[in-house]
Amino acid sequence: MTDAQRSPWAVFVIFLRLGLTCFGGPVAHLGYFREEFVVRRKWLSERSYADLVALCQFLPGPASSQVGMAIGQSRAGYAGALAAWLGFTLPSALALILFALGLTNFRDAMPTGVLHGLKVVTVAVVAQAVWSMARTLCPDGPRITLMVLAACLVLLVPCAMGQLGAMASAALINLWLFKPQPGDAPEPLSFTISRRAGIVWLALFAGLLVGLPLLAQAFPSQLIALVDAFYRAGSLVFGGGHVVLALLQTEIVASGWVDSDPFLAGYGAAQAVPGPLFTFAAFLGASMNQAPSGWLGGVISLLAIFAPSFLLVMGALPFWELLRRSARAQAALVGVNAAVVGLLLAALYRPVWTTAIHTPQDIALALLALVALMFWRLPPWLVVLCGGLLGGLLMSGS
């Protein structure tokens, strides 16, 4: 392998192509990555790639982006990790910031039905995510019960503490009720990160998670509050990008920073672009009702929500084998995964359903979008586009 093929620039170009073509959500992204790096380029063995995916599923944050960071680090060090993230994230982030600016500046020129249609399609997207995640993460009665209890707690306590309490309680209950079973020892992964460096990255992650809220209280500032909100959301999202909807709705809409209508419209538009769903943060940052907003707000929000993923991956890689062998850690994660499906189920009702569904026509459009996603297997971007157009037609005809 030549030095040029191990350069950060080469990593960036490869991931930029993936960022332009990877539609379909994190599971589809991981399939694209496997084809590119295991089958085609042979950068990783099948087992090493599976172990890497397992690590990133274990950590909070967007799994596909974290896998990309780890692959980039293995090829070109820390610069390679940043290059992989930038290439994979840039196309969708730019598209969503431009959409946010267009929605802000030309919202009156956009037919009302198009915006409403995007909100209705969001119901179908989140419902599909709840269904698919529940089938995988809640396959039995005890975990379904944890999911429902978590959803009830979040609906009754609609704040960040309710969400944290649901995840922590599910982890403890699963450890208490169900005996963890040790798994097979994983295949070792080779990365150029020492354990000392890993401790530094993890300490920085924890320091920011604890310190940013204290800083926001000591020095009230919209900028610090913005960074704190998005950093916390990126630190606490287990189970994929869709779960970030619940956390961001609590932090952003409830605070009055972004109105509910553009929030859901942007979430619908995020389904129509390739790359990670976490770039929804760029849309929100650009849509803020107060400064920083626009391009600056989009970039700050994007960096803040992805920063925990980078710190956690770089910190966890040196300790992955120890963590992988911990049966108790795996048992706790099973409980957390069930709870995050509950969080998404609660978000499906509030704010998604309560904000978008008002008439029988809305229910019909949501059902059509759900069938298109789950049974016709149409790509999400096409369903979003058709949903916006049908919403415009329905509103114009009423």
C-alpha positions in Angstrom: 0.0 0.0 0.0 1.5 3.3 -1.1 1.8 6.4 1.2 -0.6 8.3 -1.0 -3.3 5.7 -0.4 -2.8 6.2 3.4 -3.0 10.0 3.2 -5.8 11.9 4.8 -6.6 13.4 1.4 -7.2 9.9 0.0 -9.4 9.0 2.9 -11.4 12.3 2.4 -12.0 11.6 -1.3 -13.2 8.1 -0.7 -15.6 9.2 2.1 -16.8 12.2 0.1 -18.0 9.8 -2.6 -19.7 7.8 0.0 -21.2 10.9 1.5 -22.7 11.8 -1.9 -24.2 8.3 -2.5 -25.1 6.7 0.8 -28.8 7.0 1.1 -31.0 4.9 3.4 -29.9 5.5 7.0 -27.2 4.0 9.2 -27.9 0.3 8.5 -27.6 1.0 4.7 -24.5 3.1 5.4 -22.8 0.2 7.1 -23.6 -2.0 4.1 -22.0 0.6 1.8 -18.9 0.7 4.1 -18.6 -3.1 4.1 -18.7 -3.2 0.4 -16.1 -0.5 0.1 -13.6 -1.4 2.8 -14.0 -5.1 3.3 -15.0 -6.5 -0.1 -13.4 -3.9 -2.5 -10.4 -2.4 -0.8 -9.8 -5.1 1.8 -8.7 -2.6 4.4 -10.4 -4.8 7.1 -11.3 -8.4 7.5 -15.0 -9.4 7.8 -14.6 -10.2 11.5 -12.6 -7.0 12.2 -15.3 -5.0 10.5 -18.1 -6.7 12.5 -16.2 -6.1 15.7 -15.8 -2.4 14.8 -19.5 -2.1 14.1 -20.2 -3.7 17.4 -18.1 -1.2 19.2 -19.8 1.7 17.6 -23.3 0.2 18.3 -22.2 0.0 21.9 -21.3 3.7 22.1 -23.8 6.6 22.0 -23.8 8.5 18.8 -24.2 7.9 15.0 -22.8 4.4 14.4 -22.0 4.8 10.7 -20.1 8.0 11.3 -18.2 6.5 14.1 -17.3 3.5 12.0 -16.0 5.9 9.4 -13.9 7.8 11.9 -12.4 4.5 13.2 -11.6 3.4 9.6 -10.1 6.7 8.8 -7.9 6.6 12.0 -6.6 3.2 11.1 -5.5 4.4 7.7 -4.1 7.9 8.4 -4.2 8.6 12.2 -6.2 11.4 13.7 -6.1 13.4 10.5 -7.6 10.4 8.7 -10.4 10.2 11.3 -11.3 13.9 10.7 -11.0 13.5 6.9 -13.4 10.5 7.0 -15.9 12.4 9.0 -15.7 15.6 6.9 -16.0 13.7 3.6 -19.0 11.7 4.8 -20.8 14.6 6.5 -20.1 17.6 4.2 -22.7 16.9 1.4 -25.7 16.5 3.6 -24.7 19.3 6.0 -24.4 21.7 3.1 -27.7 20.6 1.6 -29.6 21.0 4.9 -28.1 24.4 5.7 -29.1 25.6 2.3 -32.6 24.2 2.9 -32.8 26.0 6.3 -31.8 29.3 4.7 -34.3 28.9 2.0 -37.0 28.0 4.5 -36.1 31.0 6.6 -35.9 33.5 3.8 -38.6 32.2 1.3 -41.0 30.4 3.6 -43.9 32.6 2.5 -43.2 31.7 -1.1 -43.3 28.0 -0.4 -46.8 26.5 -0.7 -48.1 25.7 2.8 -49.0 22.2 1.8 -45.5 21.3 0.9 -44.2 22.1 4.4 -47.1 20.2 5.9 -46.5 17.2 3.6 -42.9 17.0 4.9 -44.2 16.9 8.4 -46.6 14.2 7.6 -43.9 12.0 6.0 -41.9 12.4 9.2 -44.7 10.4 10.9 -44.0 7.5 8.5 -40.3 7.7 8.8 -40.3 7.6 12.6 -42.9 4.9 12.7 -40.7 2.7 10.4 -37.7 3.4 12.6 -39.7 2.4 15.8 -40.9 -0.8 14.1 -37.5 -1.9 12.7 -35.6 -1.1 15.9 -38.2 -2.8 18.1 -38.0 -6.0 16.1 -34.2 -6.0 16.5 -33.7 -4.6 20.0 -37.0 -5.7 21.7 -37.6 -9.3 20.5 -39.1 -10.7 23.7 -41.6 -9.8 26.5 -39.1 -8.3 29.1 -37.5 -6.0 26.6 -40.9 -4.9 25.1 -42.0 -4.1 28.7 -38.8 -2.0 29.2 -39.6 -0.2 25.9 -43.2 0.6 27.0 -42.2 1.7 30.5 -39.5 4.0 29.1 -42.0 5.5 26.7 -44.5 6.1 29.5 -41.8 7.7 31.7 -40.7 10.1 28.9 -44.3 11.0 28.1 -45.0 11.7 31.8 -41.7 13.5 32.4 -41.1 15.3 29.1 -37.6 16.7 29.7 -34.0 15.6 29.5 -34.1 14.1 33.0 -37.0 11.9 32.0 -35.0 10.5 29.1 -31.9 10.0 31.1 -33.9 8.4 33.9 -35.5 6.0 31.4 -32.2 4.8 30.0 -30.4 4.5 33.4 -33.4 2.6 34.9 -33.6 0.2 32.0 -29.9 -0.6 32.3 -30.2 -1.3 36.0 -33.3 -3.3 35.7 -31.8 -5.5 33.0 -28.7 -6.1 35.1 -30.9 -7.0 38.1 -33.4 -9.2 36.5 -31.5 -11.0 33.7 -28.3 -12.9 34.1 -25.7 -11.7 31.6 -24.2 -14.3 29.3 -20.6 -14.0 28.2 -20.0 -13.9 24.5 -17.2 -15.1 22.3 -13.8 -13.2 22.5 -13.6 -10.8 19.6 -10.9 -10.6 17.0 -8.3 -8.0 18.0 -8.4 -4.7 16.3 -5.2 -2.7 15.5 -5.2 1.0 16.0 -2.4 3.5 16.7 -4.0 4.9 19.9 -2.3 4.2 23.2 -4.4 3.5 26.4 -3.0 6.8 27.9 -4.3 8.7 24.9 -7.6 6.9 25.2 -7.9 8.0 28.8 -7.3 11.6 27.8 -10.0 11.5 25.1 -12.5 9.9 27.5 -11.7 12.4 30.2 -12.2 15.3 27.7 -15.5 13.8 26.7 -16.7 13.5 30.3 -15.3 17.0 31.2 -17.2 18.7 28.5 -20.4 16.7 29.3 -20.3 17.9 32.9 -18.6 21.2 32.4 -20.7 22.7 29.6 -23.9 22.9 31.6 -22.0 24.5 34.5 -20.4 26.9 32.1 -23.8 27.8 30.6 -25.1 28.6 34.1 -22.1 30.6 35.2 -21.8 32.6 32.0 -25.3 32.8 30.4 -24.8 33.0 26.7 -26.8 31.8 23.7 -23.6 30.4 22.1 -22.6 28.4 25.2 -26.2 27.1 25.6 -26.3 26.1 22.0 -23.0 24.1 22.2 -24.2 22.5 25.5 -27.5 21.4 24.0 -26.1 19.8 20.9 -23.1 18.3 22.7 -25.4 16.7 25.3 -27.7 15.4 22.5 -24.7 13.8 20.7 -23.5 12.3 24.0 -26.7 10.6 25.0 -28.2 9.2 21.7 -28.1 5.4 21.7 -29.7 3.4 18.9 -29.1 5.5 15.8 -29.8 8.9 14.3 -33.6 8.7 14.6 -33.4 8.7 18.4 -31.8 12.2 18.3 -35.3 13.5 17.3 -36.5 13.1 20.9 -33.5 14.7 22.6 -33.3 17.7 20.2 -37.1 18.3 20.3 -36.7 18.6 24.1 -33.7 20.9 23.9 -34.4 23.0 20.8 -38.1 23.3 20.3 -39.1 23.5 24.0 -36.5 26.3 24.4 -38.1 28.3 21.6 -35.0 28.3 19.5 -36.7 26.7 16.5 -40.4 26.5 15.9 -42.1 23.1 15.7 -43.1 23.4 12.1 -39.6 24.0 10.6 -38.2 21.4 13.1 -40.3 18.6 11.6 -40.0 19.9 8.1 -36.2 19.8 8.4 -36.3 16.3 9.9 -38.3 15.2 6.9 -35.9 16.9 4.5 -33.0 15.1 6.3 -34.4 11.8 5.0 -34.0 13.0 1.5 -30.2 13.7 1.6 -27.4 11.1 1.8 -25.0 10.8 4.7 -25.6 10.8 8.5 -28.9 11.8 10.0 -27.0 13.8 12.6 -26.5 16.5 10.0 -30.1 17.5 11.0 -28.2 19.6 13.6 -26.8 21.8 10.9 -30.3 22.5 9.7 -31.4 23.4 13.3 -28.4 25.6 13.9 -29.1 27.5 10.6 -32.8 27.9 11.5 -32.3 29.4 15.0 -34.6 32.3 15.9 -31.7 34.1 17.6 -28.0 34.4 16.9 -25.9 32.4 16.2 -27.9 31.2 13.2 -27.4 30.9 9.5 -24.1 29.4 8.3 -22.4 30.1 11.6 -25.1 28.5 13.7 -25.2 25.5 11.4 -21.5 24.9 11.6 -21.3 25.3 15.4 -24.3 23.0 15.9 -22.8 20.4 13.6 -19.4 20.4 15.3 -21.0 20.3 18.8 -23.3 17.3 18.0 -20.5 15.2 16.4 -17.7 16.1 18.9 -18.8 13.4 21.5 -18.7 10.8 18.7 -15.1 11.6 17.9 -14.0 11.7 21.5 -15.7 8.5 22.4 -14.4 6.5 19.5 -10.9 7.7 19.9 -11.1 7.0 23.6 -12.8 3.6 23.4 -10.7 2.0 20.7 -7.8 1.1 23.0 -10.1 -0.5 25.5 -12.5 -2.3 23.1 -11.4 -5.8 23.8 -11.9 -5.4 27.6 -15.3 -3.9 27.1 -16.3 -6.5 24.6 -15.5 -9.3 27.1 -17.6 -7.7 29.9 -20.9 -9.6 30.1 -22.3 -7.1 32.5 -21.6 -4.2 30.2 -23.4 -6.1 27.4 -26.4 -6.8 29.7 -26.7 -3.1 30.6 -26.5 -2.1 26.9 -29.4 -4.5 26.2 -31.5 -2.6 28.7 -30.4 0.8 27.3 -31.3 -0.3 23.7 -34.8 -1.3 24.8 -35.2 2.1 26.5 -34.1 4.1 23.4 -36.8 2.4 21.3 -39.2 3.6 24.0 -37.9 7.2 23.6 -38.5 7.0 19.9 -42.0 5.6 20.5 -42.8 8.6 22.8 -41.4 11.0 20.2 -43.6 9.4 17.5 -46.6 10.5 19.5 -45.3 13.9 20.7 -44.2 15.9 18.9 -44.4 14.1 15.5 -48.0 12.8 15.5 -49.6 15.7 17.5 -48.0 18.3 15.3 -48.5 16.7 11.9 -51.7 14.8 11.9 -54.9 16.9 12.0 -57.2 15.5 9.3 -58.2 12.2 7.6 -56.1 13.3 4.6 -53.1 13.6 6.8 -53.6 10.0 8.1 -54.0 8.8 4.5 -50.8 10.5 3.4 -48.9 9.1 6.4 -50.1 5.6 5.7 -49.2 5.8 2.0 -45.7 7.0 3.0 -45.3 4.2 5.5 -46.3 1.5 2.9 -43.9 3.0 0.4 -41.1 2.8 2.9 -41.8 -0.6 4.5 -43.3 -2.6 1.7 -42.5 -0.9 -1.6 -38.9 -0.4 -0.4 -38.8 3.0 -2.1 -35.7 5.2 -1.1 -36.5 7.7 1.6 -35.5 10.7 -0.5 -38.2 9.7 -3.1 -40.9 9.2 -0.4 -40.0 12.6 1.1 -40.2 14.3 -2.3 -43.5 12.7 -3.2 -44.9 13.5 0.3 -44.1 17.2 -0.1 -45.7 17.3 -3.5 -48.8 15.4 -2.4 -49.1 17.7 0.6 -49.1 20.7 -1.7 -51.7 19.2 -3.9 -54.0 18.2 -1.1 -53.8 21.7 0.5 -54.4 23.4 -2.8 -57.4 21.3 -3.5 -59.0 21.8 -0.1 
